[in-house]
């Protein structure tokens, strides 16, 4: 399994790098659409793992909404004079609220599932709130690139990804080596408190790297933001685990050998990106 994960990562990482740093935002927004349509199809299995019609109808709904966003808010209009387009800001704000609600649902699981586990409508709404703010946040950060700093937006996206990867990798290895106390056994039996702490500690490597290349940053704020985004990414991971547990599926898909589905790879990012974008607007814009 670990070998498969490494092989998949070796061809996936260059594609991600190329898209983030090589594609202009107007092309990136349409390339990203394909990734999110795959994730939407996988979320359709969470809604109803037995019904192809439900899965495709949800995928089409997400596709229509994302295409509409790309048309209504072109890449060059996402930011104007340091202000985010109000539609994008509203979507990301809803995303921030959703992740607070999702956190409460996770910590109260399985009781929280009583009001949504049999409702296709609610699970569809949860899927929209999970995927669409992530899509919008990713585009918003990417669009911060300018002619003077063509890689600035891509670097921000990459830093969020690094925090997520550091959290996931640190949690995996710390959990394997030291994990004893279960974090949330009802949601994800394999995750441990020691793993989470190891993941949070690993993110300090990202802080050290940022301070090395950009020493003018305020260290205390950078540490706080990094840890908060890392915790948000853990909520994203646990949230998807909660929904998959109710749907009785192990992986969201099989498209990425050793990693499962696209949704399994971006579950942490679905929370980390909107939360980071809101923090960025509050403290750096």
Beta strands, then each sheet from edge to edge (+ up, - down):
strand 1: 79-80
strand 2: 83-84
strand 3: 182-184
strand 4: 188-192
sheet 1: 1+ 2-
sheet 2: 3+ 4-
end
